[in-house]
């Protein structure tokens, strides 16, 4: 399934949006998936985890990043302060996990079906 269709599916069938919002929570611009939550635009950044003995990449750690033109840059934790209830916090957690999964799949596809040791460009 193309990523565009997957994003549309998640927007239609998943309760990611805040209760008072009709906006799509996920978007795909052809290069990256991004998420919207409480007025923030969220992105993924992956840090390769390397084997200390051989230096080969054995996994990736996903980091949430807030995209903003404002200075200074906001820490990702700031968006979690916007969750007003436990339900909203669960929605945000699921949204972030889905965003990371989509971007990791995209990174893998762009790397020729293998994940290299480089992070997704910001």
N, C-alpha and C positions, 0 to 999 in steps of 0.2 A: 504494500500500500504506500503510495507516495506520501511524503511528509505533509504536504498541504492538506490532503484528505484526512490524515491522522489528526492534525491540529483542528480541523473543522469538526471531526467526530468528538474530540474531547470537549470542545466548546459547546456542542449540542447536548452531549450525554453526561457530562460530569458536573457536579455541583461546586465548581471552583469559584464562581463569582460570589461576591458578597451578596447578602440577601437583598439589599437595596440597589443593586446594579444590574443592568441589562447588557452591559458591554461584554464582548468576548474577552476572555482572560488570557488566551494564548494567541500569538500571531506568528506568522512565518513569512519572512521577506525574500525567500529564495536562497538565503545564505545561512540564516540563524533563526532559531526559535526564541521568542521573548514572551514574557508573561507580564500581566498587569494585576496589581493588587493595591488597593487603597491609595490610588494615585501614583504609585511607583511603577517604573518599568524595570523588570528583573531580567537578568542574563546569567548564563553559566560560564564558569571558568574552571578548567580542569588542570590539576597539578599531578604530574606523573609520580607514581610511587616506584622507587627503584630498589632492587635487591642489593643489599649492602655489600655482598660478596662479589657479585659479578657486574653490578651496575645496570642490569637489564630492567626494563619496565615490567613490573608485575601487576600493575593496576593503576587506577586513577582516582584521585580524591576530587569530588565536585564541590565547588564554592559558589555561593550565591552572590551576585553582584548587582548593585543598584545602579542603573544607568541614569545619570543626571548631568546637566550642564552646569549645575551650581558648584561653587567652590566653597568649602572643601568637599571632597567626595564623602558621601555618607557611608557608614559601615553597614553591612548587610543586616546586622542585628536590628537596625532601626525599623525595618519593615515588620518585624515580629512584634514590635510595640504597638502596631496599628490593629492587631487582632484583638477585638474587644471581648470576645467570648471564647470558650473552649472550642466550640464548633468552628469559628473563624480560624482559630489556630490550626486545627486539623485540616481545614481547607487549604490554608497557606502551605502547610507541610506537604500535602499531596500535590499542590500546584508546583512547588519547588522540585519535588522528586520527578514529576512528569516532565518539567522543563529540562532537567538534567538528563533524563533518559533520551528525550528527543534530540538534544544537542550532542549527546555522546554518539547516538546512532548517526547523526549527520557528520560528525567528525570522522567516524569510522569509514563511512562511505566516501568522504573526500580524501581519505588517506589510502584508498584502494582496498577497502575491506579489511584493513588491519589498523590497529591503533599504534601510532608511533609515540615517541617520547616528548612530543611537543604539545603545548597547551593550545587551546582554541584561541585565535587572535581576538583581542579585545575590540 
